[in-house]
Amino acid sequence: MPPRISHQIAVLGSGIGGSTAARKLAESGMKVTVFECGFGVGGRTSTRITRDEHRFAFDHGAQYISQAKSQPFALALAEWESVGFLKEWKGRVANATSLSVTNDGASNIIYKDAGSKIRYVGYPAMNSICTNLLDHENIEIVTQTRACATYNDIIGRWLLTSHGDRRELGQFEWLVAGDRLSATNNR
């Protein structure tokens, strides 16, 4: 039995690019399904949470977001900051400029301040950016699923299957591939 067509658009990857695309499409009234291979959303801005009783959380991937180089991204950063899931990061950044080793084997690293550019982080965690972008009634999120896409010319739709077991994930009119690891078999 072929999978039921439940959504029109599939987005592969829930990093900032995929999450932004999904949000814009959802705001225009489209039904969107986001497929993410990780345990949670965020891509390179993901936050990992340990599965033990202590429940530690730590960010990995992007340490911060640099100030925008384009007007559209500057507007996006300003909007995210105004609604509270992005904050300016005031940490000190330095570059190691040289290393010397003394006769007794001790090392001495000389640091140079990396400048005073504006830098941002997701708040309260780095994945808060994508979590908030994907919080919309027209967006469905499917995690722990790496989707493979094949375009079927006969039915004019993208057919998605899971990477490992080739389980059918659905048929979609449109595909946005924001995940660099997603496999595309055709087109």
C-alpha positions as CSV (number, residue, x, y, z in Angstrom):
1,M,0.0,0.0,0.0
2,P,1.6,3.3,-1.0
3,P,2.1,5.9,1.7
4,R,-0.6,8.5,2.1
5,I,0.2,12.0,1.0
6,S,0.0,14.0,4.2
7,H,2.1,17.0,3.5
8,Q,3.1,19.0,0.4
9,I,6.7,20.0,1.3
10,A,9.6,18.0,2.9
11,V,12.6,19.8,4.4
12,L,15.7,17.7,5.0
13,G,17.7,19.0,7.9
14,S,16.7,21.2,10.9
15,G,19.7,23.5,11.1
16,I,19.2,27.3,10.8
17,G,18.8,27.1,6.9
18,G,16.2,24.2,7.0
19,S,14.4,25.7,10.0
20,T,14.1,29.1,8.4
21,A,12.9,27.6,5.1
22,A,10.3,25.5,7.0
23,R,9.1,28.5,9.0
24,K,8.7,30.8,5.9
25,L,6.8,28.0,4.1
26,A,4.6,27.3,7.1
27,E,3.8,31.0,7.5
28,S,2.6,31.1,3.9
29,G,0.1,28.3,4.7
30,M,2.1,25.3,3.5
31,K,2.2,22.0,5.3
32,V,5.8,21.1,6.0
33,T,7.5,18.0,7.4
34,V,11.1,18.5,8.6
35,F,13.3,15.4,8.7
36,E,16.3,15.5,11.0
37,C,18.8,12.6,11.5
38,G,19.8,13.8,15.0
39,F,18.0,13.3,18.3
40,G,16.8,16.9,18.3
41,V,16.7,19.9,16.0
42,G,19.4,22.4,15.4
43,G,21.9,20.9,13.0
44,R,25.2,22.7,13.7
45,T,23.5,24.6,16.4
46,S,22.3,21.6,18.3
47,T,22.3,21.1,22.0
48,R,23.0,17.6,23.4
49,I,21.4,16.4,26.6
50,T,22.9,13.4,28.5
51,R,20.6,10.5,29.1
52,D,21.7,9.9,32.7
53,E,20.0,11.0,35.9
54,H,22.0,14.3,35.9
55,R,20.6,15.5,32.5
56,F,23.6,17.7,31.5
57,A,23.1,19.9,28.4
58,F,25.9,21.2,26.3
59,D,26.1,23.0,23.0
60,H,28.4,21.8,20.2
61,G,29.1,22.7,16.6
62,A,28.7,26.4,16.2
63,Q,30.2,28.3,19.2
64,Y,28.5,31.5,18.2
65,I,27.0,33.4,15.2
66,S,29.0,36.2,13.9
67,Q,27.5,39.5,13.1
68,A,25.5,39.4,9.8
69,K,27.2,40.1,6.5
70,S,23.9,40.6,4.6
71,Q,20.8,42.7,5.3
72,P,18.3,39.8,5.3
73,F,20.4,37.9,7.9
74,A,20.8,41.0,10.0
75,L,17.0,41.4,10.0
76,A,16.6,37.8,11.0
77,L,19.1,38.2,13.9
78,A,17.3,41.3,15.1
79,E,14.0,39.6,15.0
80,W,15.2,36.5,16.9
81,E,16.9,38.8,19.5
82,S,13.7,40.8,19.9
83,V,11.6,37.7,20.7
84,G,14.2,36.4,23.1
85,F,15.8,33.2,21.7
86,L,19.0,34.9,20.6
87,K,21.3,37.0,22.8
88,E,24.5,38.9,22.2
89,W,27.5,36.9,23.5
90,K,30.0,39.0,25.4
91,G,32.7,36.3,25.8
92,R,36.3,37.1,25.0
93,V,37.7,35.6,21.8
94,A,41.5,35.3,21.2
95,N,43.7,33.8,18.6
96,A,46.9,31.9,19.5
97,T,49.6,33.7,17.6
98,S,52.7,31.8,18.7
99,L,54.0,29.0,20.8
100,S,57.3,28.7,22.5
101,V,58.7,25.9,24.6
102,T,61.2,26.6,27.4
103,N,64.3,24.5,28.2
104,D,62.3,22.7,31.0
105,G,59.6,21.7,28.5
106,A,57.0,24.2,29.6
107,S,55.0,25.8,26.8
108,N,54.1,29.5,26.5
109,I,51.3,30.5,24.2
110,I,50.9,34.1,23.2
111,Y,47.3,35.2,22.5
112,K,46.1,38.2,20.5
113,D,42.6,39.5,21.1
114,A,40.4,38.6,18.1
115,G,38.6,41.9,18.0
116,S,35.3,43.3,19.1
117,K,32.9,42.0,16.5
118,I,29.3,41.4,17.7
119,R,28.6,37.7,18.3
120,Y,25.3,35.9,19.2
121,V,24.3,32.7,20.8
122,G,20.9,30.9,21.0
123,Y,19.1,31.4,24.3
124,P,18.8,29.6,26.6
125,A,20.7,27.0,24.5
126,M,22.1,27.2,21.0
127,N,19.3,25.0,19.6
128,S,16.7,27.5,20.8
129,I,17.0,29.3,17.5
130,C,15.8,26.3,15.5
131,T,13.4,25.1,18.2
132,N,11.6,28.4,18.0
133,L,11.6,28.7,14.2
134,L,10.0,25.2,14.0
135,D,7.3,26.0,16.5
136,H,4.4,26.4,14.1
137,E,1.1,24.6,13.6
138,N,1.9,23.8,9.9
139,I,5.3,22.1,10.8
140,E,5.7,18.5,11.7
141,I,9.2,17.4,12.9
142,V,10.5,13.8,12.4
143,T,13.8,13.3,14.3
144,Q,16.3,10.4,14.2
145,T,15.5,9.9,10.5
146,R,17.9,10.4,7.7
147,A,15.7,10.7,4.6
148,C,16.7,9.7,1.1
149,A,14.8,11.3,-1.8
150,T,13.9,10.1,-5.2
151,Y,11.9,12.0,-7.7
152,N,9.2,9.9,-9.5
153,D,8.4,11.4,-12.9
154,I,5.3,9.3,-13.3
155,I,3.5,10.7,-10.3
156,G,5.4,14.0,-10.2
157,R,6.4,13.7,-6.5
158,W,9.4,13.2,-4.3
159,L,9.4,9.8,-2.6
160,L,11.2,9.7,0.7
161,T,12.5,6.6,2.4
162,S,14.6,6.3,5.6
163,H,18.3,5.7,4.9
164,G,18.9,2.6,6.9
165,D,15.8,0.4,6.5
166,R,14.4,2.1,3.4
167,R,11.1,2.5,5.2
168,E,8.6,4.7,3.3
169,L,8.3,8.2,4.8
170,G,5.9,9.8,2.3
171,Q,5.4,11.6,-1.0
172,F,5.9,15.3,-1.4
173,E,5.4,17.8,-4.1
174,W,8.4,19.9,-3.1
175,L,11.7,19.1,-1.5
176,V,14.1,21.5,0.3
177,A,17.5,19.9,1.1
178,G,19.2,21.8,3.9
179,D,21.0,18.7,5.3
180,R,24.4,18.1,3.7
181,L,24.2,14.4,4.6
182,S,20.9,13.6,3.0
183,A,21.1,11.3,0.1
184,T,19.3,12.2,-3.1
185,N,19.0,9.3,-5.5
186,N,17.6,11.2,-8.5
187,R,17.4,14.8,-9.7
